[in-house]
Amino acid sequence: MTAVPEQKRAPEAATPKRLPPGGQRGGPPWMGAGMPAEKSMNFGPSARRLLGRLRPHRLQLVVIIGLAVVSVGFSVYGPKVLGRATDLIFSGVIGRQLPAGTTLEQAVAAARASGNDNFADMLARMDVVPGVGIDFPALGRVLLLALGLYLAASALMWWQGWLLNGVVQRTVLKLRADVEDKLNRLPLPYFDRQPRGELLSRVTNDIDNISQTLQQTLSQLLTSLLTVVGVLAMMFWISPLLALVALVAVPLSVIVTGQIAKRSQQKFIAQWTHTGELNGQIEEAFTGHELVKVFGRQREVEAAFHAKNEELFRASFGAQFISGIIMPAMMFIGNLSYVAIAVVGGLRVASGSMSLGDVQAFIQYSRQFTQPLTQVASMANLLQSGVASAERVFAVLDAEEQSPDPAVPARVADPHGRVEFEHVSFRYEPDKPLIEDLSLVAEPGHTVAIVGPTGAGKTTLVNLIMRFYELDAGRITLDGVDITTLARDDLRGRIGMVLQDTWLFGGTIRDNIAYGRPGATEEEIVDAARATFVDRFVRSLPDGYDTVIDEEGSNVSAGEKQLITIARAFLAEPSLLILDEATSSVDTRTEVLLQRAMAALRSDRTSFVIAHRLSTIRDADLILMMENGRIVEQGTHEELLAANGAYHHLYQSQFSQSAIPEAGPDLATAEPASV
């Protein structure tokens, strides 16, 4: 096993900016939520893209539109029928007041002779039989027809809503699935740059808001637009003059709605941006609530929360208030239109140009005409909110993905676990070198320990083996095969990893151990638990292996959690094992026992062990001392102590009485403390 010293620096590649694992940004995590607001939303393209996701349901949408057309047609024709009923009632009332036995022409002539010209003109346009009252059988047929029209319209509208609900929910189901698949294809640097709460807000809150927006707006928007067209046609059929009077309200409504919507749009973007930031802030603060209390930072956390909450309040209040002005403004314009129609219609009835039933129907149509316009206007705030959320979700879907696996991935024909780094260079940020021209070989069955100060590149080294990050230069091979030619699932399926930061999911202890190898038998799970001393404390629990661990793992100790993760890796039986401070949370006696268990686990596989406690890696086949991304020393424990170099000084700093060298943090140059 060899290490090649640093040679000529590789040219910088045009790589995207990356952050170290964990997304470290400096300062407490709960204080980093004051991020700049997103760019202005491009409403049109985002709305079209959102509607484009309905395209797979074209057939259902055609049926929905057809049902809406017929339903609206029945509803629109209803007032005309009711106008006929009004004419029958009015004609009957007037007819009973006229002398029986006379003709309509005689009654009109008598009215003109008496000087009542307006009544004569009105009477001339009516279907009146002097001396005959209301024709109740005809009136009953007209009312039954109107009732049938409205019942049919309601039934068709219910059917349309049922179909549309299915389309919307299937569309949102597909959107959630696409986001989930996208997250699995995103590289680790993307998650380093994203606060977890902000990303969770996009996946949950924003998608829920999209679902609500589509559910509430699509049906109303379709119905409202069809109603406007149908009502407008009926209005022109009854009276072109009154239709023109009613149309004056349209440009006024468009102008008012446009001006208000323009001012509320940015408020909605800010609202959902602040929602995501506040969600991320709360998630980080309460995940680390113990740390917050230990350092007495409750006041700062509360101050940051109240500041962000106040920003969200101002944005939400502004968005809802400004968009809320639309409804009263539209109602005011509609009332002006209603007054104008009533005045002009009354004059035309008095002049005999229209019947009372037509005016009554037209007034109903004017209400039906302004109501959908008001509904469309009132949906502007909901539409903008939904499209703002859609844009945030699309930002996740449009994020740059990790490089795809090869179309025909290579296979490791004879797996032994030999790992070789060939002139590897890597940096998280283009202007900050980390690993430069590193070469090393880990032979099959050997244990390679990696030590060094914080930030030396130890964890980065094993992350590169896992292909969590892509190299800037050089290559890494597994049993002679370049890992970039392997499918990621195949590569990672050969590797077992135990981290210092344990991860357990909500489920039983059995399920958490079995996560290492799905399909493992009960006997295999128990054997892995016994080998890693999990069985010892599990037997003392009331429910044993059926003990349910909550999502935070708060009902087991830190050491017990780490033992469970080691049992999980033990059960997986990987050909390559990576242990990153895997025993940092267990007591000394258990650590000694675990060292024996892991020695058996590592007996026939290559292992990379990252350790700060040098007592745990004395038996390693090779120890690599790293500083600033370079291997400065390598050898066995005895060889490195004899060399009296950086490793010797690090060892002395841990096992001497004074653990802090006077020379500062550079352990490579510090003198060992005297005993």
Residue pairs with C-beta under 8 A, 6 or more apart in sequence:
1 440
1 441
1 442
1 443
1 446
1 448
1 621
1 622
1 634
2 439
2 440
2 441
3 438
3 439
3 440
3 624
3 631
3 634
4 423
4 437
4 438
4 439
4 440
5 630
6 436
6 437
6 630
7 423
7 437
8 437
9 433
9 436
9 437
10 425
10 436
10 437
10 472
10 473
10 474
12 430
12 431
12 472
13 430
13 472
13 473
14 430
15 427
15 430
15 472
16 189
16 400
17 429
17 430
18 189
18 192
18 193
18 427
18 428
18 429
18 469
19 25
19 189
19 192
19 193
19 428
19 429
20 192
20 428
20 460
21 188
21 192
21 459
21 460
21 463
21 468
22 192
23 191
23 192
23 193
23 194
23 195
25 32
26 32
28 297
28 300
29 195
29 284
29 285
29 288
30 281
30 284
30 285
30 288
30 292
30 297
30 300
30 301
30 304
31 300
31 304
32 195
33 195
33 277
33 278
33 280
33 281
33 304
33 308
34 277
34 308
35 277
37 269
37 270
37 273
38 269
38 273
38 392
40 265
40 266
40 269
41 265
41 269
41 384
41 387
41 388
41 391
42 391
43 265
43 384
43 387
46 387
46 390
46 391
46 394
47 383
47 387
47 390
49 390
49 394
50 210
50 214
50 386
50 387
50 390
53 171
53 174
53 175
54 61
54 167
54 171
56 174
57 167
57 170
57 171
60 163
60 166
60 167
61 167
63 163
64 160
64 163
64 164
64 167
64 222
65 222
67 156
67 157
67 159
67 160
67 163
68 156
68 157
68 160
68 222
68 223
68 226
69 226
70 156
71 152
71 153
71 154
71 156
71 157
71 160
71 223
72 153
72 223
72 226
72 227
72 230
73 230
74 149
74 150
74 152
74 153
74 156
75 149
75 150
75 153
75 227
75 230
75 368
76 227
76 230
76 231
76 233
76 234
76 365
76 368
77 149
77 234
78 146
78 149
78 150
78 153
79 234
79 361
79 364
79 365
79 368
80 234
80 238
80 361
81 142
81 145
81 146
81 149
82 142
82 146
82 357
82 360
82 361
82 364
83 355
83 357
83 358
83 360
83 361
83 364
84 142
84 357
85 139
85 142
85 143
85 146
85 357
86 356
86 357
86 360
86 361
87 126
87 127
87 355
87 356
87 357
88 134
88 135
88 138
88 139
88 142
89 134
89 139
90 126
90 356
90 357
91 126
91 127
91 128
91 134
92 132
92 133
92 134
92 135
93 133
93 134
94 123
94 126
94 128
95 128
95 129
95 130
95 131
95 132
95 133
96 131
96 132
96 133
98 107
98 128
98 130
98 131
99 107
99 130
99 131
100 130
100 131
100 132
101 130
101 131
102 110
102 130
102 131
103 130
104 123
104 124
104 128
104 129
104 130
106 130
107 123
107 128
107 130
108 120
108 123
108 124
109 120
111 117
111 119
111 120
111 123
112 120
118 350
118 351
118 352
120 352
121 350
121 351
121 352
122 349
122 350
122 351
122 352
123 352
124 352
125 352
125 353
125 354
125 355
126 355
157 223
160 219
161 219
164 218
164 219
165 215
168 211
168 214
168 215
168 218
169 211
171 214
172 207
172 210
172 211
172 214
175 207
175 210
175 393
176 203
176 207
178 397
179 202
179 203
179 207
179 393
179 396
179 397
180 203
182 396
182 397
182 399
182 401
183 203
183 396
185 401
185 402
186 399
186 401
186 402
187 400
187 401
187 402
187 468
187 469
187 470
188 463
188 468
188 469
189 428
189 469
190 399
190 400
191 199
195 277
195 280
195 283
195 284
196 280
196 283
196 284
197 276
197 277
197 279
197 280
197 281
197 282
197 283
197 284
198 276
198 277
198 279
198 280
199 280
199 396
200 279
200 280
200 283
201 275
201 276
201 279
201 280
202 276
202 392
202 393
202 395
202 396
203 393
203 396
205 272
205 275
205 276
205 279
205 389
206 272
206 276
206 389
206 390
206 392
206 393
207 389
207 393
209 272
209 385
209 386
209 389
210 386
210 389
210 390
210 393
212 382
212 386
213 382
213 383
213 385
213 386
213 387
213 389
214 386
216 379
216 382
217 379
217 382
217 383
217 386
220 375
220 376
220 379
221 376
221 379
223 372
224 372
224 373
224 375
224 376
225 372
225 376
227 368
227 369
227 371
227 372
228 369
228 372
228 373
231 365
231 368
231 369
231 372
232 243
232 247
232 369
234 361
234 365
235 242
235 243
235 246
235 362
235 365
235 366
235 369
236 243
238 354
238 358
238 361
238 362
238 365
239 345
239 348
239 354
239 358
239 362
241 344
241 348
242 341
242 344
242 345
242 348
242 362
242 366
245 337
245 340
245 341
245 344
246 337
246 341
246 365
246 366
246 369
248 337
248 340
249 333
249 334
249 336
249 337
249 369
249 370
249 373
250 373
252 333
253 330
253 333
253 370
253 373
253 377
256 326
256 329
256 330
256 333
256 377
257 326
257 329
257 330
257 377
257 380
260 322
260 323
260 325
260 326
260 329
260 380
261 323
261 326
261 380
261 381
261 384
263 322
264 318
264 319
264 322
264 323
264 380
264 381
264 384
265 384
267 315
267 316
267 318
267 319
267 322
268 319
268 323
268 381
268 384
268 385
268 388
269 388
270 311
270 315
270 318
270 319
271 312
271 315
271 316
271 319
271 385
271 388
272 385
272 388
272 389
272 392
273 315
274 308
274 311
274 312
274 315
274 316
275 312
276 392
277 308
278 305
278 308
278 309
278 312
281 304
281 305
281 308
282 305
285 292
285 301
285 304
285 305
287 552
292 298
292 301
319 381
319 385
320 381
323 380
323 381
323 384
324 381
326 377
326 378
326 380
326 381
327 374
327 377
327 378
329 377
330 370
330 373
330 374
330 377
330 378
331 374
333 370
334 367
334 370
334 371
334 373
334 374
337 366
337 370
338 363
338 366
338 367
338 370
341 362
341 363
341 366
342 363
345 354
345 359
345 362
345 363
346 359
348 354
348 359
349 355
349 356
349 359
354 362
402 470
403 470
403 484
405 486
405 487
405 488
406 484
406 485
406 486
406 487
409 485
409 486
409 487
409 490
410 481
410 482
410 485
410 486
411 481
411 486
411 490
412 478
412 479
412 481
412 486
412 490
412 494
413 479
414 479
415 479
415 494
415 575
416 444
416 445
416 479
416 575
416 606
417 442
417 444
417 445
417 478
417 479
417 494
417 575
417 576
417 605
417 606
418 441
418 442
418 443
418 444
418 477
418 478
418 479
418 480
418 606
419 441
419 442
419 465
419 476
419 477
419 478
419 576
419 606
419 608
420 439
420 440
420 441
420 442
420 476
420 477
420 480
421 438
421 439
421 440
421 441
421 474
421 476
422 439
422 474
422 475
422 476
422 477
423 437
423 438
423 439
423 473
423 474
423 475
424 435
424 437
424 438
424 439
424 464
424 471
424 473
424 474
424 475
424 476
425 433
425 435
425 436
425 437
425 438
425 471
425 472
425 473
425 474
426 434
426 435
426 460
426 464
426 469
426 471
426 472
426 629
427 433
427 434
427 435
427 472
428 434
428 469
433 629
434 457
434 460
434 628
434 629
435 457
435 460
435 461
435 464
435 629
435 630
436 629
436 630
437 473
437 474
438 461
438 474
438 629
438 630
438 631
439 474
440 624
440 631
440 634
442 448
442 606
442 608
442 622
443 606
443 621
444 605
444 606
445 603
445 604
445 605
445 606
446 606
446 607
446 621
446 622
447 602
447 606
447 607
447 609
447 617
447 619
447 620
447 621
447 622
448 606
448 607
448 608
448 609
448 620
448 621
448 622
448 623
448 624
449 609
449 610
449 611
449 617
449 620
449 622
449 623
449 624
450 458
450 461
450 462
450 608
450 609
450 610
450 611
450 623
450 624
450 626
451 458
451 610
451 611
451 612
451 614
451 617
451 623
451 624
451 625
451 626
451 647
451 650
452 458
452 625
452 626
452 627
452 650
453 627
453 665
453 666
453 667
456 626
456 627
456 628
456 629
457 626
457 628
457 629
458 580
458 610
458 626
459 580
459 610
460 469
460 629
461 608
461 626
462 497
462 578
462 580
462 608
462 610
463 469
464 471
464 476
465 476
465 483
465 495
465 576
465 578
465 608
466 491
466 492
466 495
466 497
466 578
467 483
467 484
467 488
467 491
467 492
470 484
475 482
475 483
475 484
476 482
476 483
477 483
478 486
478 491
478 494
478 576
483 491
494 574
494 575
494 576
495 574
495 575
495 576
495 577
495 578
496 516
496 569
496 572
496 573
496 574
496 576
496 577
496 578
497 569
497 577
497 578
497 579
497 580
498 562
498 565
498 566
498 568
498 569
498 577
498 578
498 579
498 580
498 582
499 565
499 580
499 581
499 582
500 580
500 581
500 582
500 584
500 585
502 553
502 558
502 561
502 562
502 564
502 565
502 585
503 565
504 512
504 549
504 553
504 556
504 561
504 564
504 565
505 511
505 512
505 515
505 549
505 551
506 548
506 549
506 550
506 551
507 548
507 549
508 545
508 546
508 547
508 548
508 549
509 534
509 538
509 541
509 544
509 545
509 546
509 547
509 549
509 564
510 522
510 525
510 545
510 546
512 549
512 564
512 568
513 525
513 528
513 529
513 534
513 564
513 567
513 568
513 571
514 520
514 525
514 571
515 568
516 528
516 567
516 568
516 569
516 570
516 571
516 572
517 524
517 571
517 572
517 573
520 528
520 571
524 571
525 545
525 571
526 535
526 545
528 534
528 567
528 568
528 570
528 571
529 535
529 538
529 545
529 567
531 567
531 570
531 597
531 600
531 601
532 563
532 566
532 567
532 570
532 594
532 597
533 563
533 590
533 593
533 594
533 597
534 560
534 563
534 564
534 566
534 567
537 560
537 563
538 544
538 545
538 547
541 547
547 555
549 555
549 556
553 561
556 564
558 585
559 585
559 586
559 587
559 590
561 585
562 582
562 583
562 584
562 585
562 586
563 586
563 590
563 594
565 582
566 582
566 583
566 594
566 597
566 598
569 577
569 601
570 597
570 601
574 605
575 605
575 606
576 605
576 606
576 607
576 608
577 601
577 602
577 605
577 606
577 607
577 608
578 607
578 608
578 610
579 598
579 607
579 608
579 609
579 610
579 611
580 610
581 610
581 611
581 612
582 598
582 609
583 590
583 591
583 594
583 595
583 613
583 616
584 612
584 613
586 594
591 616
595 616
599 619
609 616
609 617
609 620
611 617
613 654
614 637
614 650
614 651
614 654
614 655
615 654
617 623
617 637
618 637
619 637
620 636
620 637
621 636
622 634
622 635
622 636
623 633
623 634
623 635
623 636
623 637
623 640
623 647
624 631
624 633
624 634
625 631
625 632
625 633
625 634
625 640
625 645
625 646
625 647
625 650
626 632
627 646
627 668
632 645
632 646
632 668
633 640
633 643
633 645
633 646
633 647
634 640
635 643
640 647
640 648
640 651
641 647
641 648
641 651
645 668
646 667
646 668
648 672
649 661
649 667
649 668
649 669
649 670
649 671
649 672
650 667
652 672
652 673
653 659
653 660
653 661
653 667
653 670
653 672
653 673
656 672
656 673
656 674
656 675
657 673
657 675
658 673
658 674
659 673
660 673
661 667
661 670
661 671
661 672
661 673
662 670
662 671
662 673
663 669
663 670
663 671
664 670
